[in-house]
Amino acid sequence: QQLSNNLKRGKKNMKTKEVEITHNGSPGKVVLQELTFGDKNELLEQATENVFRGDKMESKMNVRILKELGLLKGIKKAPFDITTDNIRKLRATDGENLYKELDKLNSPEKKD
């Protein structure tokens, strides 16, 4: 499933955070941007799968889609083209760290 990104980058008054990564063997910086309320809701909706078990419907969160689409929506600037394919090609440690930092940036709790 190819994920789409229909939001405009560079929203004003949204918090950002720089995160260091290694891309193609070289150090680089990724700028993460806080998501809007609508972006967060769209992300949750797209990452939720409804499955019928008999006559009951269950909702299941697709963690892969949650992380990939979250980064697709949350990366404002990067040393690579911001596409789902390139996000999938990140080193696992960089991808997980970027998602962790994006999650912190969008947490309603106290931020660093």
C-alpha positions as a LaTeX table, in Angstrom:
\begin{tabular}{lrrr}
\hline
Residue & $x$ (\AA) & $y$ (\AA) & $z$ (\AA) \\
\hline
Gln1 & 0.00 & 0.00 & 0.00 \\
Gln2 & 1.48 & 3.33 & $-1.05$ \\
Leu3 & 0.88 & 6.12 & 1.43 \\
Ser4 & 0.07 & 9.60 & 0.24 \\
Asn5 & 1.07 & 12.93 & 1.70 \\
Asn6 & $-1.41$ & 15.67 & 0.89 \\
Leu7 & $-0.37$ & 18.20 & 3.49 \\
Lys8 & 1.60 & 21.34 & 2.76 \\
Arg9 & 5.03 & 21.51 & 4.35 \\
Gly10 & 6.11 & 24.55 & 6.32 \\
Lys11 & 3.03 & 25.29 & 8.40 \\
Lys12 & 3.46 & 28.40 & 10.49 \\
Asn13 & 3.57 & 28.46 & 14.29 \\
Met14 & 4.24 & 24.72 & 14.57 \\
Lys15 & 7.12 & 23.54 & 16.77 \\
Thr16 & 10.08 & 21.89 & 15.07 \\
Lys17 & 13.01 & 19.77 & 16.17 \\
Glu18 & 16.29 & 18.86 & 14.43 \\
Val19 & 17.44 & 15.25 & 14.64 \\
Glu20 & 20.83 & 13.93 & 13.47 \\
Ile21 & 20.84 & 10.84 & 11.23 \\
Thr22 & 23.26 & 9.00 & 8.97 \\
His23 & 22.12 & 9.02 & 5.35 \\
Asn24 & 24.12 & 7.18 & 2.67 \\
Gly25 & 27.06 & 6.99 & 5.09 \\
Ser26 & 27.13 & 10.72 & 5.81 \\
Pro27 & 25.77 & 12.67 & 8.76 \\
Gly28 & 22.66 & 14.70 & 8.07 \\
Lys29 & 19.88 & 16.57 & 9.83 \\
Val30 & 16.16 & 15.97 & 9.64 \\
Val31 & 13.75 & 18.69 & 10.75 \\
Leu32 & 10.59 & 17.31 & 12.30 \\
Gln33 & 7.48 & 19.44 & 12.58 \\
Glu34 & 4.62 & 19.21 & 15.04 \\
Leu35 & 1.45 & 17.79 & 13.44 \\
Thr36 & $-1.84$ & 19.61 & 13.43 \\
Phe37 & $-4.90$ & 18.13 & 15.17 \\
Gly38 & $-6.30$ & 17.22 & 11.75 \\
Asp39 & $-3.03$ & 15.57 & 10.66 \\
Lys40 & $-2.99$ & 13.46 & 13.83 \\
Asn41 & $-6.60$ & 12.38 & 13.34 \\
Glu42 & $-6.00$ & 11.54 & 9.67 \\
Leu43 & $-2.92$ & 9.53 & 10.64 \\
Leu44 & $-4.85$ & 7.51 & 13.23 \\
Glu45 & $-7.72$ & 6.91 & 10.81 \\
Gln46 & $-5.40$ & 5.69 & 8.04 \\
Ala47 & $-3.44$ & 3.43 & 10.41 \\
Thr48 & $-6.56$ & 1.77 & 11.86 \\
Glu49 & $-7.88$ & $-1.37$ & 10.21 \\
Asn50 & $-11.37$ & $-2.63$ & 10.95 \\
Val51 & $-11.67$ & $-6.43$ & 10.85 \\
Phe52 & $-14.83$ & $-8.50$ & 11.21 \\
Arg53 & $-14.59$ & $-11.56$ & 13.46 \\
Gly54 & $-17.86$ & $-13.34$ & 12.99 \\
Asp55 & $-20.51$ & $-10.71$ & 13.61 \\
Lys56 & $-18.23$ & $-8.38$ & 15.62 \\
Met57 & $-15.98$ & $-5.68$ & 14.25 \\
Glu58 & $-12.55$ & $-5.17$ & 15.83 \\
Ser59 & $-10.19$ & $-2.26$ & 15.25 \\
Lys60 & $-6.49$ & $-2.98$ & 14.88 \\
Met61 & $-3.69$ & $-0.42$ & 14.67 \\
Asn62 & $-1.23$ & $-0.99$ & 11.81 \\
Val63 & 2.02 & 0.14 & 13.45 \\
Arg64 & 3.96 & 0.15 & 10.17 \\
Ile65 & 1.51 & 2.59 & 8.57 \\
Leu66 & 1.38 & 4.66 & 11.77 \\
Lys67 & 5.16 & 5.13 & 11.81 \\
Glu68 & 5.70 & 5.56 & 8.06 \\
Leu69 & 2.82 & 7.98 & 7.53 \\
Gly70 & 3.68 & 9.79 & 10.77 \\
Leu71 & 7.20 & 10.46 & 9.47 \\
Leu72 & 5.87 & 11.33 & 6.02 \\
Lys73 & 3.61 & 13.96 & 7.58 \\
Gly74 & 6.10 & 15.08 & 10.25 \\
Ile75 & 9.35 & 15.48 & 8.31 \\
Lys76 & 9.68 & 19.09 & 7.16 \\
Lys77 & 13.24 & 18.92 & 5.80 \\
Ala78 & 15.65 & 16.04 & 5.20 \\
Pro79 & 18.83 & 15.15 & 3.28 \\
Phe80 & 16.63 & 12.97 & 1.01 \\
Asp81 & 13.39 & 13.33 & $-0.92$ \\
Ile82 & 10.56 & 12.95 & 1.57 \\
Thr83 & 8.72 & 9.91 & 0.22 \\
Thr84 & 7.37 & 6.73 & 1.77 \\
Asp85 & 9.95 & 4.73 & $-0.18$ \\
Asn86 & 12.87 & 6.77 & 1.19 \\
Ile87 & 11.49 & 6.62 & 4.72 \\
Arg88 & 11.37 & 2.81 & 4.40 \\
Lys89 & 15.03 & 2.84 & 3.28 \\
Leu90 & 16.27 & 4.62 & 6.43 \\
Arg91 & 18.49 & 2.65 & 8.78 \\
Ala92 & 16.21 & 1.02 & 11.37 \\
Thr93 & 17.87 & 2.92 & 14.24 \\
Asp94 & 17.41 & 6.26 & 12.45 \\
Gly95 & 13.79 & 5.52 & 11.54 \\
Glu96 & 12.91 & 4.47 & 15.08 \\
Asn97 & 14.71 & 7.47 & 16.58 \\
Leu98 & 12.95 & 9.88 & 14.19 \\
Tyr99 & 9.56 & 8.38 & 15.07 \\
Lys100 & 10.36 & 8.56 & 18.81 \\
Glu101 & 11.30 & 12.24 & 18.50 \\
Leu102 & 8.21 & 12.99 & 16.38 \\
Asp103 & 6.07 & 11.29 & 19.03 \\
Lys104 & 7.68 & 13.42 & 21.76 \\
Leu105 & 7.16 & 16.58 & 19.69 \\
Asn106 & 3.46 & 15.75 & 19.36 \\
Ser107 & 2.86 & 14.56 & 22.88 \\
Pro108 & 0.41 & 16.68 & 24.91 \\
Glu109 & 2.67 & 16.17 & 27.92 \\
Lys110 & 5.61 & 18.39 & 28.87 \\
Lys111 & 8.13 & 18.70 & 26.03 \\
Asp112 & 11.94 & 18.79 & 26.38 \\
\hline
\end{tabular}
